[in-house]
Every structure is written in C-alpha cells, then in structure tokens.
Amino acid sequence: MNYNEAEKKLKKYGQDHVLKYYDQINDDEKKALLDQIGSADFSVIESSIEAMEAPAKEHKISPIEALKLPEIGDSMDKYKNIGLDAIKAGKVGAVLLAGGMGTRLGAEGPKGVFNIGKTREVYIFQRIIENMLDVVKEAGCFIHLFVMTSDKNDEETRNFFEAHQYFGYDKGFVSFFKQDMALATDVNGKVYMSSKYHIADSPNGNGGWFLSLKKSGLLDVIHNEGIEWLNCFAVDNVLQRIADPVFIGAVIDHGDKCGSKVVRKADPDEKVGVMCLKDGHPSVIEYYEMTPKLRDTRTSDGEYAYNFGVILNYLFDVQSLEEIASSRLPWHVVNKKIPYLDENGDLISPEEPNGYKYETLILDMVEMFDSCLPFEVVREKEFAPVKNKTGVDSVESAQKLLEENGYTL
C-alpha cells in the first residue's frame, strides 16, 4: 500500500491522525506503518461499538445435557478404544492457544515460558508437552500440535521450544502460526498509536484461531495428513489432558461435531462460564450473565441445571469448522489500559482503563454448531489454570494441585 492509498483508507474510517508523524519516521518505519494500515480492518471498530451500545437481544436459555462421570465410567473402555483408533489413524490434531503474555503473573515473556517449579524448572509449555506425551505413549504415535503465537511472542516462543528440544516431542509434529491482531482505540473509536509508526493493537481473542491457522497455510497440512478432529485448548491449564482418547471417543460415539470438557462448579456463584443451550444451540453463558433465577434452577433429580463450567478444552470436527469459517464471529469490546502516544508524541502508560480492545471468543464459535457434547472431568485432576500470581486460579493453587496429583515441583 502506498501513502495515497493509506490516506484514502484512513479518511474513510476517520482515522487520518495515524499519519501525523509520517514525515518524522525513516523509510523502514514508513513501510511498516503503511503495511499495517493496509492489513488493518477498521470496519470492526464502528460495528463493534454500535453493537455494544445497542439494546441487548433476549435469548431463550435452557439447560444442556452433559455426559457425566458415572456414564463416562460405564463406557470408558469403548470410548477409549474409539479415541485411540482415531489417533492411531492420524485423524486427531491439537491446537495450543498461546498468543498471550505472562503479564498478570508478573512476567514479561509468553505465558507458556513461565516457570512454576519450586525446586527445579517446570515451565507451563513443558507441562503441556508432558501431558501430550502421555497420550503419545499410549497410542504409539505422535499427534500434530499446532501452536498459535502472536506478534508479541512468536519469536520468543519458537526459540524457547528449540532451546528445550521441544521437551522430548518430535519437532516434525509441531507447527507454529501467528494469531491475527486487532486495533486498540480510545472510547470514541479513534485508534491509539503505540509509536510514531505503529498503531496500538493486541491479539484478536481466542475465537480467531481457526481463521489465523487457515491464513497461515496450515489447513493444507491438516488436509494432507488426513486430520479430521482438532482438540483446541488454552495454554494456562497445567493439568488438562490433551487429545484425550476417552473424550475424543465419546464425542465420536455420540455423533457430535463438537465437544467441550467441563467441570462441576465449586459453588453456584463461581465465576466461570457454563454450558447451556441458547435459542436451541450449544453455548456458554458467562457468570456475569447468570441471573439468580438461572443460577438456582434445578433439574428433576435436584441438581443445579447450569452447573458445568467450561475449561477451554474443545474438540472440533474440521469439516464443520471449514463450513462455519465464512461466518463472521461477533466482536466483543473490552475496556482495557492501553499505552499510547499523547499529543506531544510521548508514550503514556495509563493506570486506569482508557480505551477498548476488540476480541472474538471461541464460545461464539461453539454456538455455530448444531450440537456440542459437554464432557465432565474431575476438576482436581484436570483443572489447574495459572491465571494469577496469587489467590484463585494462581501459580500457588496450580502448584498445590500438581503436587496432589503426584507431580514433583
């Protein structure tokens, strides 16, 4: 994109202030800025803010039937054999969502490089690979792992895996791809500048993973290898089982095109999104959307009807993903602290939220499926998220759970 094309595009969206410092930057910086303007989707901003300000649409929320632990136990061998057969046939891949940074943990690098060890080094990425190697050993073959990074951590993530020899995983079965970025704005929808030649941006949320994977060309790898299922999971849960044969087998056996690992809520007010049906489609209702009436609703056997929280570990049918890929996911507007250049060109780091970031969410992708199997797992054995430095879902709580499961830190 040349200068005139960039200027025309910016004026169309009322963002021409982006070129304010153009005459002050060098040729390489000019190219970088013009390239960013060329690839940026400014239309997201206006439509997202309009959607945020529009009256909330009412939906019919109803319970969804989960596959519970006793039922899973009764069919354990059958499910495991179906899952192992799919893995051995090369039909299963895994997608690690690792585009984020360890900022909330007090670290500067990618979240996956954070060390949770006590007497030795134990990295989050290491725990994920070790969990995958358990299944590799059981199945007798490797599972292709697709690692989603971002502009902020791609190089460091790749170098980290190389430096640690992929923690014993066959590097031929590991592929990296970068998550797309979304622009960051003030509350009026004007994009911030993070430098004189770069518009402030951030990873576009976990809902964009499949389109980013497709954009990278890795969908060709998936087709060539005959992968039919992708187990998509978050980086921060150090206990989760990945490419779990029982989970895979259950989803296949039940004839679903999507599955979600879930845990029973610790209490009715736990701040976790829960599986439900929204207008007849599988969905996730966030804790802040949970009304007292929904929270207290019980089934005929006396259990809470909305009692199974998602842990961001999903199984998706690849063909179905390709069919819904053309549908545009809704953008969610999040109020955040965004560093920016002020009128004098000085970088300001705000202490309070000062603008919006724009994200797509994987839960909206789930809603595009006709069915999804909620698959219950034991939270003490599969749910140890490392989101905070201390307190709930923290380094401390994850360490405790790992030790309770016999892992030496």
PLY file of the C-alpha trace (Angstrom):
ply
format ascii 1.0
element vertex 409
property float x
property float y
property float z
element edge 408
property int vertex1
property int vertex2
end_header
0.00 0.00 0.00
1.36 3.44 -0.89
0.85 6.71 1.00
-2.09 7.93 -1.07
-3.94 4.63 -0.71
-3.31 4.63 3.04
-4.51 8.21 3.39
-7.70 7.40 1.47
-8.41 4.34 3.62
-7.82 6.22 6.87
-10.06 9.12 5.85
-12.84 6.67 5.03
-12.84 5.50 8.65
-12.00 8.84 10.27
-8.55 7.66 11.36
-6.28 10.03 9.38
-4.43 11.04 12.58
-2.46 7.80 12.13
-0.22 9.60 9.60
0.55 12.51 11.94
4.21 11.52 12.37
4.79 10.18 8.86
7.33 12.86 7.94
9.33 12.15 11.13
9.96 8.44 10.59
12.51 6.63 8.39
11.80 4.60 5.26
11.63 1.23 7.03
9.23 2.65 9.61
7.10 4.19 6.84
6.84 0.82 5.13
5.90 -0.88 8.40
3.17 1.67 9.06
1.77 1.51 5.52
1.74 -2.30 5.67
-0.16 -2.22 8.96
-2.70 0.25 7.57
-3.14 -1.96 4.52
-3.89 -5.11 6.53
-5.92 -3.47 9.33
-9.68 -3.95 9.47
-11.00 -0.59 10.66
-14.61 -1.60 9.99
-14.55 -3.73 13.14
-14.38 -0.63 15.34
-17.58 1.13 14.34
-19.68 -2.04 14.08
-18.43 -3.32 17.45
-19.15 -0.10 19.31
-22.60 0.08 17.72
-23.30 -3.50 18.80
-22.08 -2.74 22.32
-24.39 0.27 22.60
-27.42 -1.49 21.08
-30.12 -2.90 23.40
-29.29 -6.42 24.48
-31.11 -9.08 22.50
-33.14 -11.50 24.56
-32.35 -15.19 24.14
-34.05 -18.35 25.31
-31.63 -20.03 27.71
-32.20 -23.67 28.61
-30.11 -26.48 30.17
-27.91 -28.78 28.08
-27.43 -32.44 28.96
-23.86 -33.25 29.98
-22.12 -36.61 29.80
-21.37 -37.12 33.48
-18.63 -39.04 35.22
-20.68 -42.17 36.10
-21.85 -42.53 32.49
-18.32 -41.99 31.21
-17.06 -44.62 33.62
-19.61 -47.15 32.36
-18.39 -46.76 28.77
-14.75 -45.91 29.47
-13.19 -48.78 27.51
-15.44 -48.28 24.50
-14.74 -44.54 24.34
-11.00 -45.02 24.83
-10.75 -47.58 22.03
-12.67 -45.35 19.61
-10.44 -42.39 20.51
-7.20 -44.37 20.26
-8.23 -45.74 16.86
-8.79 -42.16 15.62
-5.41 -41.04 16.97
-3.56 -44.02 15.50
-5.19 -43.31 12.14
-3.77 -39.76 12.24
-7.23 -38.21 12.43
-6.56 -36.07 15.52
-4.56 -32.85 15.86
-4.19 -30.41 18.74
-4.21 -26.61 18.78
-2.48 -24.77 21.61
-3.74 -21.20 22.10
-0.57 -19.47 23.28
-0.77 -15.92 21.94
-0.80 -14.26 25.35
1.87 -12.87 27.64
2.59 -13.57 31.30
1.86 -10.01 32.41
-0.65 -10.98 35.12
1.94 -13.39 36.50
4.48 -10.58 36.82
6.49 -11.90 33.86
7.46 -10.19 30.61
7.60 -13.15 28.22
4.99 -15.51 26.76
2.80 -17.11 29.40
3.95 -20.58 28.34
7.58 -19.91 29.33
6.63 -19.11 32.94
8.38 -21.35 35.47
6.03 -22.88 38.06
8.68 -25.12 39.62
9.76 -24.96 43.26
12.97 -26.99 43.41
13.55 -27.25 39.66
12.48 -25.58 36.45
8.97 -26.59 35.36
7.56 -24.48 32.56
3.92 -24.21 31.52
4.82 -25.30 27.98
6.70 -28.24 29.48
3.66 -29.44 31.39
1.54 -29.29 28.22
4.05 -31.34 26.25
4.41 -33.85 29.08
0.64 -34.30 29.15
0.61 -34.84 25.39
3.45 -37.35 25.63
1.31 -39.47 27.95
-1.16 -39.95 25.09
1.62 -40.38 22.53
3.00 -43.24 24.62
-0.45 -44.80 24.98
-1.28 -44.52 21.26
2.20 -45.29 19.97
2.26 -42.31 17.62
2.71 -38.54 17.69
-0.15 -36.07 17.39
0.38 -32.96 15.28
0.48 -29.92 17.56
-0.35 -26.52 16.11
0.88 -23.69 18.36
-0.80 -20.32 17.98
1.50 -17.44 18.89
1.10 -13.68 18.32
3.16 -10.77 17.03
4.10 -10.11 20.65
5.58 -13.53 21.44
6.14 -15.54 18.24
9.92 -15.40 18.03
10.43 -15.97 21.75
8.03 -18.93 21.75
9.72 -20.63 18.80
13.17 -20.06 20.28
12.03 -21.43 23.65
10.83 -24.70 22.12
14.08 -25.02 20.18
16.24 -24.27 23.23
14.46 -27.00 25.21
14.45 -29.56 22.36
10.65 -29.44 22.35
10.71 -31.19 25.74
11.11 -34.53 24.00
8.31 -34.05 21.44
9.09 -34.79 17.78
9.53 -31.30 16.26
8.29 -32.64 12.94
4.85 -32.77 14.53
4.89 -29.16 15.80
3.80 -26.21 13.64
3.58 -22.56 14.66
1.24 -19.89 13.35
0.53 -16.33 14.38
-2.77 -15.03 15.69
-4.23 -12.05 13.87
-4.16 -8.71 15.66
-6.97 -6.23 16.29
-6.61 -2.48 16.69
-6.99 -0.69 20.04
-8.90 2.58 20.37
-9.96 5.28 22.78
-13.58 5.25 23.99
-14.63 7.28 20.93
-13.28 4.71 18.50
-10.12 6.56 17.47
-7.15 4.22 17.19
-4.24 4.82 19.52
-0.64 4.95 18.32
1.84 2.88 20.33
4.72 4.53 18.46
5.06 7.00 15.61
4.97 4.15 13.10
2.71 1.58 14.76
-1.00 1.60 15.59
-1.73 0.15 19.03
-3.03 -3.40 18.68
-3.41 -6.69 20.55
-4.22 -10.34 19.77
-7.77 -10.61 18.46
-9.11 -13.11 21.01
-9.32 -16.89 21.10
-12.20 -17.02 18.61
-9.92 -16.15 15.69
-7.70 -19.21 15.97
-9.11 -21.20 13.03
-9.05 -18.32 10.54
-5.50 -17.49 11.63
-4.49 -21.13 11.16
-6.11 -21.15 7.72
-4.44 -17.86 6.78
-1.04 -19.35 7.68
-1.48 -22.17 5.16
-1.60 -24.90 7.80
-5.04 -26.05 6.72
-3.24 -27.67 3.79
-1.16 -29.66 6.29
-4.34 -30.75 8.07
-5.87 -31.92 4.78
-2.69 -33.65 3.61
-2.31 -35.54 6.89
-5.97 -36.54 7.00
-6.69 -34.78 10.30
-10.44 -34.75 10.95
-10.55 -33.52 14.56
-8.80 -30.66 16.33
-8.53 -30.50 20.12
-8.26 -26.78 20.84
-7.09 -25.77 24.32
-5.78 -22.88 26.40
-2.14 -22.54 27.43
-2.66 -21.91 31.13
-4.21 -25.17 32.40
-1.25 -27.27 33.51
-3.29 -30.38 34.43
-5.52 -30.79 31.39
-5.36 -33.92 29.26
-4.89 -33.09 25.60
-6.02 -35.36 22.76
-7.68 -37.41 25.48
-8.80 -40.69 23.81
-11.83 -41.06 26.10
-13.04 -37.53 25.31
-12.47 -37.98 21.58
-14.16 -41.37 21.58
-17.20 -40.09 23.45
-17.75 -37.21 21.01
-17.40 -39.52 18.01
-19.63 -42.21 19.55
-22.37 -39.70 20.36
-22.34 -38.39 16.79
-21.48 -34.82 17.77
-19.27 -32.47 15.74
-18.10 -30.57 18.81
-17.25 -31.44 22.40
-16.32 -29.41 25.47
-14.60 -30.58 28.61
-16.45 -29.26 31.65
-16.12 -29.37 35.43
-18.77 -29.11 38.12
-18.87 -25.64 39.60
-17.27 -25.33 43.02
-20.36 -23.39 44.14
-23.35 -21.78 42.39
-21.67 -18.35 42.39
-18.31 -19.45 40.99
-17.13 -17.01 38.32
-16.99 -19.38 35.38
-18.86 -19.65 32.10
-21.26 -22.62 31.99
-22.60 -24.73 29.15
-26.21 -24.19 28.13
-28.48 -24.02 25.12
-29.10 -20.56 23.67
-32.02 -20.46 21.28
-31.54 -24.20 20.85
-27.83 -24.05 20.05
-24.99 -25.09 22.36
-23.48 -22.06 24.03
-21.72 -20.72 27.07
-23.34 -18.27 29.43
-20.84 -16.11 31.29
-21.03 -15.81 35.06
-21.98 -12.12 34.87
-24.95 -13.03 32.65
-26.22 -15.59 35.15
-29.42 -14.32 36.73
-30.47 -15.55 40.20
-33.27 -17.49 38.51
-30.90 -19.32 36.19
-28.38 -19.87 38.98
-30.97 -21.51 41.22
-32.72 -23.59 38.55
-32.57 -27.30 39.34
-33.20 -30.45 37.33
-35.76 -33.11 38.23
-33.12 -35.01 40.22
-32.33 -31.94 42.33
-29.02 -30.92 40.71
-28.29 -27.39 39.54
-29.26 -27.15 35.87
-26.38 -24.80 34.97
-23.61 -26.49 36.88
-20.93 -27.39 34.35
-18.22 -24.82 33.75
-16.08 -24.76 30.62
-12.28 -25.06 30.93
-11.48 -24.03 27.33
-10.69 -27.50 26.07
-12.77 -28.22 22.96
-12.87 -30.86 20.26
-13.96 -29.67 16.80
-14.76 -31.52 13.59
-12.52 -29.99 10.88
-15.13 -30.18 8.11
-17.63 -28.32 10.29
-15.01 -25.69 11.14
-14.47 -25.07 7.44
-18.21 -24.72 6.88
-18.60 -22.08 9.59
-15.34 -20.28 8.80
-17.10 -17.95 6.38
-19.46 -16.76 9.14
-18.25 -13.67 10.91
-17.92 -14.03 14.65
-19.23 -11.16 16.76
-16.61 -8.82 18.19
-16.54 -8.20 21.93
-15.44 -4.79 23.19
-13.24 -4.89 26.29
-12.32 -1.87 28.39
-8.52 -2.00 28.95
-5.45 0.01 29.86
-3.76 0.87 26.57
-0.35 2.57 26.33
-0.49 5.39 23.77
1.26 8.43 22.33
-0.10 11.72 23.65
-0.36 14.97 21.69
3.36 15.60 22.22
4.38 12.19 20.94
5.27 10.88 24.41
4.35 7.32 25.36
1.84 7.23 28.22
1.15 4.12 30.32
-2.28 4.69 31.91
-3.08 3.44 35.40
-6.78 3.04 34.63
-8.65 1.64 31.59
-8.60 4.28 28.88
-9.95 2.57 25.79
-11.15 -0.52 24.01
-9.63 -3.72 22.70
-11.61 -5.89 20.31
-11.78 -9.67 20.64
-13.56 -12.67 19.20
-14.35 -15.57 21.52
-14.26 -19.31 20.99
-17.59 -19.66 22.79
-19.26 -17.87 19.86
-17.75 -20.49 17.56
-19.31 -23.25 19.68
-22.69 -21.60 19.22
-22.43 -22.09 15.45
-22.58 -25.87 15.89
-25.90 -27.69 15.99
-24.73 -29.80 18.93
-21.89 -29.98 21.43
-21.20 -32.70 23.97
-20.33 -31.36 27.45
-17.92 -33.98 28.81
-17.39 -33.93 32.57
-13.89 -34.32 34.01
-12.70 -34.34 37.62
-11.63 -30.75 38.29
-8.95 -31.75 40.83
-7.31 -33.89 38.14
-7.77 -31.75 35.01
-8.27 -28.14 36.01
-5.31 -26.17 37.32
-5.28 -22.82 35.49
-2.40 -20.41 36.02
-4.06 -17.02 35.55
-2.94 -15.01 38.58
0.21 -14.68 40.65
-1.58 -15.50 43.90
-5.06 -16.43 45.10
-7.71 -18.14 42.97
-6.50 -19.86 39.75
-2.94 -18.87 40.55
0.59 -20.22 40.48
0.10 -21.28 44.10
-3.18 -23.14 43.53
-1.82 -24.87 40.41
1.31 -25.97 42.26
-0.81 -27.44 45.04
-2.98 -29.39 42.58
0.04 -30.68 40.68
1.60 -31.94 43.92
-1.68 -33.56 44.96
-1.59 -35.42 41.63
1.90 -36.74 42.38
3.92 -34.28 40.33
7.27 -33.19 41.78
7.94 -29.45 41.53
0 1
1 2
2 3
3 4
4 5
5 6
6 7
7 8
8 9
9 10
10 11
11 12
12 13
13 14
14 15
15 16
16 17
17 18
18 19
19 20
20 21
21 22
22 23
23 24
24 25
25 26
26 27
27 28
28 29
29 30
30 31
31 32
32 33
33 34
34 35
35 36
36 37
37 38
38 39
39 40
40 41
41 42
42 43
43 44
44 45
45 46
46 47
47 48
48 49
49 50
50 51
51 52
52 53
53 54
54 55
55 56
56 57
57 58
58 59
59 60
60 61
61 62
62 63
63 64
64 65
65 66
66 67
67 68
68 69
69 70
70 71
71 72
72 73
73 74
74 75
75 76
76 77
77 78
78 79
79 80
80 81
81 82
82 83
83 84
84 85
85 86
86 87
87 88
88 89
89 90
90 91
91 92
92 93
93 94
94 95
95 96
96 97
97 98
98 99
99 100
100 101
101 102
102 103
103 104
104 105
105 106
106 107
107 108
108 109
109 110
110 111
111 112
112 113
113 114
114 115
115 116
116 117
117 118
118 119
119 120
120 121
121 122
122 123
123 124
124 125
125 126
126 127
127 128
128 129
129 130
130 131
131 132
132 133
133 134
134 135
135 136
136 137
137 138
138 139
139 140
140 141
141 142
142 143
143 144
144 145
145 146
146 147
147 148
148 149
149 150
150 151
151 152
152 153
153 154
154 155
155 156
156 157
157 158
158 159
159 160
160 161
161 162
162 163
163 164
164 165
165 166
166 167
167 168
168 169
169 170
170 171
171 172
172 173
173 174
174 175
175 176
176 177
177 178
178 179
179 180
180 181
181 182
182 183
183 184
184 185
185 186
186 187
187 188
188 189
189 190
190 191
191 192
192 193
193 194
194 195
195 196
196 197
197 198
198 199
199 200
200 201
201 202
202 203
203 204
204 205
205 206
206 207
207 208
208 209
209 210
210 211
211 212
212 213
213 214
214 215
215 216
216 217
217 218
218 219
219 220
220 221
221 222
222 223
223 224
224 225
225 226
226 227
227 228
228 229
229 230
230 231
231 232
232 233
233 234
234 235
235 236
236 237
237 238
238 239
239 240
240 241
241 242
242 243
243 244
244 245
245 246
246 247
247 248
248 249
249 250
250 251
251 252
252 253
253 254
254 255
255 256
256 257
257 258
258 259
259 260
260 261
261 262
262 263
263 264
264 265
265 266
266 267
267 268
268 269
269 270
270 271
271 272
272 273
273 274
274 275
275 276
276 277
277 278
278 279
279 280
280 281
281 282
282 283
283 284
284 285
285 286
286 287
287 288
288 289
289 290
290 291
291 292
292 293
293 294
294 295
295 296
296 297
297 298
298 299
299 300
300 301
301 302
302 303
303 304
304 305
305 306
306 307
307 308
308 309
309 310
310 311
311 312
312 313
313 314
314 315
315 316
316 317
317 318
318 319
319 320
320 321
321 322
322 323
323 324
324 325
325 326
326 327
327 328
328 329
329 330
330 331
331 332
332 333
333 334
334 335
335 336
336 337
337 338
338 339
339 340
340 341
341 342
342 343
343 344
344 345
345 346
346 347
347 348
348 349
349 350
350 351
351 352
352 353
353 354
354 355
355 356
356 357
357 358
358 359
359 360
360 361
361 362
362 363
363 364
364 365
365 366
366 367
367 368
368 369
369 370
370 371
371 372
372 373
373 374
374 375
375 376
376 377
377 378
378 379
379 380
380 381
381 382
382 383
383 384
384 385
385 386
386 387
387 388
388 389
389 390
390 391
391 392
392 393
393 394
394 395
395 396
396 397
397 398
398 399
399 400
400 401
401 402
402 403
403 404
404 405
405 406
406 407
407 408
